[in-house]
């Protein structure tokens, strides 16, 4: 299995990000919000957006990498055909296990697990 996300798995265009925010459903836990919108590609795509008040750029990039890694490990268990936007707020759990539990809880709330 590939250890990084491919270009096809990342939402990059502003118009696509705007579509997620305008039409997507919102699920949230403390300090983390997930927006989901259907896409026509048949694959899942992701974008992680830490707010500017999250901390320094080093901390924002670190949380972005951590969430993408959890996503990479869990994406095989999720339904396909969605665009995901994760918005991270200050106070997000620093522990990898706590972050993973929060993301799994969000996926469960959205009924996205295939198992």
WOTAMO-V460501 format. One record per backbone hydrogen bond with DSSP energy under -1.0 kcal/mol. NH is the residue of the N-H (numbers start at 1). CO is the residue of the C=O. E is the energy in kcal/mol with one decimal. If there is no record, write none. Layout:
[[NH:CO:E] [NH:CO:E]]
This chain:
[[9:6:-1.4] [10:7:-1.1] [11:46:-2.1] [17:13:-2.1] [18:14:-2.8] [19:15:-1.8] [20:16:-1.9] [21:17:-2.0] [22:18:-2.1] [23:19:-2.7] [24:20:-1.7] [25:36:-2.4] [27:34:-2.8] [29:32:-2.6] [32:29:-2.2] [33:87:-2.4] [34:27:-3.7] [35:85:-2.6] [36:25:-2.3] [37:83:-2.1] [39:81:-2.4] [45:82:-2.1] [46:9:-2.1] [47:84:-1.2] [49:86:-3.7] [51:88:-2.5] [54:51:-2.2] [60:56:-2.3] [61:57:-2.5] [62:58:-2.0] [63:59:-2.4] [64:60:-1.8] [65:61:-2.3] [66:62:-2.5] [67:63:-2.3] [68:64:-2.1] [69:65:-2.0] [70:66:-2.1] [71:67:-2.4] [72:68:-2.4] [73:69:-1.8] [74:70:-1.7] [75:71:-2.1] [77:74:-2.0] [78:75:-1.1] [79:112:-2.3] [83:37:-3.4] [84:45:-2.6] [85:35:-2.3] [86:47:-2.7] [87:33:-3.1] [88:49:-1.8] [89:31:-2.5] [92:89:-1.1] [99:95:-2.2] [100:96:-2.5] [101:97:-2.3] [102:98:-2.1] [103:99:-2.4] [104:100:-2.6] [105:101:-2.2] [106:102:-2.1] [107:103:-2.5] [108:104:-2.2] [109:105:-2.4] [110:106:-1.9] [111:108:-1.3] [112:107:-2.3] [114:77:-2.9]]
